[in-house]
Amino acid sequence: MKIKTVISCLFFFTSMTVATIAIAGEPDLEQFAKGYELKTDGSAAIYKLDLPQSIYQTTVRSDLGDIRVFNKDKKRVPHAIRRPGSNQEKGMIHLDLAFFPLHGSDNSRRNTGTSLEFKVADDGTIIKIHSGENFSVADNADIRRYLIDTSGVNQSIDELEFELTGVESGFIKRAQLQYSDNLNDWYNLVDNFSIAELDYGSHKLHKNKVTLPKKNFRYLRFVWKEKPDGIQLKNIKARINTVWTSHHRQRLEVSGQLVDSEKQIYEFDLGGRFPLDRINIILPEENTLIEAEINSRNNEESEWRRRYTGLIYNLQVKENSIESGEINIRPTRDQLWQLQVKTQDGLGDELPVLEFAWAPNELYFLARGQGPFTLAYGNGQIDPPGKPIDVLMNVLTEDQEQNLVGEAELGTEVSLMGDDALKAELEIPWRRILLWGVLILGVLILGIMVFRLYKQMATPEK
């Protein structure tokens, strides 16, 4: 009985000491660098919000482990940081679309310039188009409008891809897409986009796709906005993403610094570790085409890692614009970036700008206690918290999550400790040493007591 009592005391003493050490290691609200007030409506058990840009520029830990949420009484509440849903396409369906050349001019939204008769099936599919006018074969060289039948496509079309014929040399031309549900009333879908095929040295630029906004329609009309010069549409494909989930993206533009003029190397410091997955190079001047290599690394001691190599361009031809656009990269949190221009003529005296894009992490926190809640971040001395809410979020179904989780909003900035909180602990942590010393001493004393008691019980009575 005495042994059980001693062991119970030992367990209680150890547990309380460990708990005391854990509490002592957790900083108060005022010991963080910065904070934000969080606005909640009080209707949910759990709230979430996207982390703002300043979080990534201030936190010390790359895993965002120096973030905490406090309630009105300045007591810490459980929270979790989760990655947003995937925003990568998982598959693509290609469908050939039926299309018909339309002769004559188009002076309005309606087909009043040319006498056309449409024969349409019950499901809306165009069977035949008959024109009341006669056209020669030579007229086909200057066809400026095409009717595209999308009535048989039951999914939202993400892109159109055009195959051309009659192209003899490099070109860039503007076009327009209109949509209709009844073949009478037409409305703009994509007002201005470019189709191009250009040669530059050993490189070839081929732009024959257009991204469509999310919209339901049965018919499309393709219109050249200038004389086609014999170029005709040979085939049109609809491109449909089979799996696609999007997420709001945050963006940051950073100007480069020239560090090696001979090798044309520019470096960029983001000032934080963001979950990057897209880059866009903003060239300083129009009609610029370069071969570029993009590298990144986490810090000055790390080796550069290649992220992209290829052509970057911004071309203006007859008021038409064609740009290389965003570059998809493997997700990374590297802070330092490098652009090396391989083209001999380079960028001139102007500095390039890199635009970085990322889907922000999501913060979930338990609405325990009274609001308003405070999001505190930036501390160089703490470890990541436990993850009880992570376990809860992983077992919730989608319907349960919708019922339990509400949307929080970022409120006003809260003034806290500032940059001093970001410094790592340099002085000797006497408080922790003392607490651990007390724990070890207590364990030794109780161990000696247990040993003596055991010897007394093992000694036979005389």
QUICOR-V945319 format. One record per backbone hydrogen bond with DSSP energy under -0.5 kcal/mol. NH is the residue of the N-H (numbers start at 1). CO is the residue of the C=O. E is the energy in kcal/mol with one decimal. If there is no record, write none. Layout:
BEGIN
{{NH CO E} {NH CO E}}
END
This chain:
BEGIN
{{5 1 -1.9} {6 2 -2.4} {7 3 -2.7} {8 4 -2.4} {9 5 -2.2} {10 6 -2.4} {11 7 -2.6} {12 8 -2.5} {13 9 -2.7} {14 10 -2.4} {15 11 -2.5} {16 12 -2.4} {17 13 -2.0} {18 14 -2.5} {19 15 -2.4} {20 16 -2.3} {21 17 -2.3} {22 18 -2.5} {23 19 -2.5} {24 20 -2.5} {25 21 -1.7} {26 22 -0.7} {26 23 -1.0} {27 25 -0.6} {31 28 -1.6} {32 29 -1.4} {33 378 -2.3} {34 377 -2.2} {35 414 -0.9} {36 375 -2.3} {37 412 -2.7} {38 373 -3.1} {39 409 -3.2} {40 38 -0.5} {45 404 -1.1} {46 404 -2.1} {47 365 -2.4} {48 406 -2.0} {49 363 -1.5} {51 361 -2.6} {55 52 -1.1} {56 52 -0.7} {56 53 -0.6} {57 53 -1.1} {58 54 -0.8} {58 55 -1.0} {59 55 -2.5} {64 61 -1.4} {67 64 -0.5} {68 376 -2.7} {69 77 -0.6} {70 374 -2.5} {71 75 -2.2} {72 370 -3.1} {74 71 -2.0} {77 69 -2.8} {80 364 -2.9} {82 80 -0.5} {82 362 -2.8} {90 243 -1.5} {93 240 -3.0} {95 93 -0.5} {95 238 -2.4} {97 236 -2.8} {98 149 -0.6} {100 147 -2.6} {102 145 -2.9} {103 101 -0.5} {112 110 -2.0} {116 114 -0.8} {117 130 -2.8} {119 128 -3.0} {120 118 -0.6} {121 125 -3.0} {124 121 -1.8} {127 119 -3.5} {128 119 -1.4} {130 117 -2.8} {132 115 -2.6} {139 136 -0.9} {140 137 -1.4} {141 138 -1.3} {142 139 -1.4} {143 140 -1.2} {145 102 -0.7} {146 222 -2.3} {147 100 -3.2} {148 146 -0.5} {148 220 -3.5} {149 98 -2.9} {150 148 -0.8} {150 218 -1.8} {153 150 -1.7} {154 152 -0.6} {158 239 -1.9} {159 239 -1.9} {160 210 -2.1} {161 237 -2.6} {162 208 -2.8} {163 235 -3.0} {165 232 -2.3} {168 166 -0.7} {171 197 -2.1} {173 195 -2.6} {175 193 -2.6} {176 223 -2.1} {177 190 -2.6} {178 221 -2.1} {179 187 -2.8} {180 219 -1.9} {186 184 -0.5} {187 179 -2.1} {189 177 -2.8} {190 177 -1.7} {193 175 -1.9} {195 173 -2.7} {196 207 -2.1} {197 171 -2.8} {198 205 -2.1} {200 203 -2.9} {203 200 -2.6} {205 198 -3.2} {206 204 -0.5} {207 196 -2.6} {208 206 -0.6} {210 160 -1.9} {212 158 -2.6} {215 213 -0.8} {218 180 -1.2} {219 180 -2.1} {220 148 -2.6} {221 178 -2.4} {222 146 -2.7} {223 176 -2.6} {224 144 -2.9} {225 174 -2.0} {230 141 -1.2} {231 228 -1.5} {232 165 -2.5} {234 163 -3.6} {235 163 -1.6} {237 161 -2.7} {238 95 -3.5} {239 159 -3.0} {240 93 -2.6} {240 238 -0.5} {242 91 -1.7} {243 91 -0.5} {250 358 -2.7} {252 356 -2.2} {254 354 -2.6} {256 352 -2.3} {257 267 -2.0} {259 257 -0.5} {259 265 -2.4} {260 265 -1.4} {264 260 -0.8} {265 260 -2.1} {266 339 -3.2} {267 257 -2.3} {268 337 -2.9} {270 268 -0.5} {270 335 -2.3} {273 56 -1.4} {274 272 -0.7} {276 274 -2.1} {276 332 -1.8} {277 357 -1.9} {278 357 -1.3} {279 327 -2.2} {280 355 -2.2} {282 280 -0.7} {282 353 -3.3} {283 281 -0.9} {287 314 -1.4} {288 314 -1.7} {290 312 -2.9} {292 290 -0.6} {292 310 -3.1} {293 340 -2.0} {294 308 -3.0} {295 338 -2.5} {296 305 -1.9} {297 336 -2.3} {302 299 -1.0} {305 296 -2.5} {307 294 -3.5} {308 294 -1.6} {310 292 -2.2} {312 290 -2.8} {314 288 -2.3} {315 322 -2.6} {317 320 -2.2} {320 317 -1.7} {322 315 -2.1} {324 313 -2.0} {327 279 -3.5} {328 326 -0.5} {329 277 -2.3} {332 276 -1.8} {336 297 -2.2} {337 268 -2.8} {338 295 -2.7} {339 266 -3.1} {340 293 -2.7} {341 264 -2.4} {341 339 -0.5} {342 291 -3.5} {342 340 -0.6} {343 291 -0.8} {346 343 -0.6} {350 347 -0.7} {353 282 -1.8} {354 254 -2.5} {355 280 -3.3} {355 353 -0.5} {356 252 -3.0} {356 354 -0.6} {357 278 -2.3} {358 250 -1.9} {359 275 -0.6} {360 248 -0.6} {360 358 -0.7} {362 82 -3.0} {363 49 -3.0} {364 80 -3.1} {364 362 -0.5} {365 47 -2.4} {366 78 -2.5} {367 45 -2.6} {368 366 -2.4} {373 38 -0.9} {374 70 -2.9} {375 36 -3.1} {376 68 -2.9} {376 374 -0.7} {377 34 -2.4} {378 66 -1.8} {380 421 -2.7} {382 379 -0.5} {391 387 -1.4} {392 388 -1.6} {393 389 -2.6} {394 390 -1.8} {395 391 -1.1} {395 392 -0.7} {396 392 -1.0} {401 397 -2.5} {402 398 -1.9} {403 399 -1.6} {404 400 -2.1} {405 401 -2.6} {406 46 -2.9} {408 48 -2.9} {408 406 -0.5} {409 39 -2.2} {411 37 -3.5} {414 35 -2.9} {416 33 -0.6} {416 414 -0.5} {417 32 -2.5} {418 32 -0.5} {418 33 -1.5} {420 417 -0.5} {421 418 -1.6} {422 419 -1.5} {423 420 -0.9} {426 424 -0.6} {430 428 -2.1} {433 429 -2.3} {434 430 -2.7} {435 431 -2.2} {436 432 -2.9} {437 433 -2.4} {438 434 -2.5} {439 435 -2.2} {440 436 -2.7} {441 437 -2.7} {442 438 -2.6} {443 439 -2.4} {444 440 -2.4} {445 441 -2.6} {446 442 -2.6} {447 443 -2.3} {448 444 -2.5} {449 445 -2.3} {450 446 -2.5} {451 447 -2.4} {452 448 -2.7} {453 449 -2.4} {454 450 -2.3} {455 451 -2.2} {456 452 -2.4} {457 453 -2.1} {458 454 -1.9} {459 455 -1.4}}
END
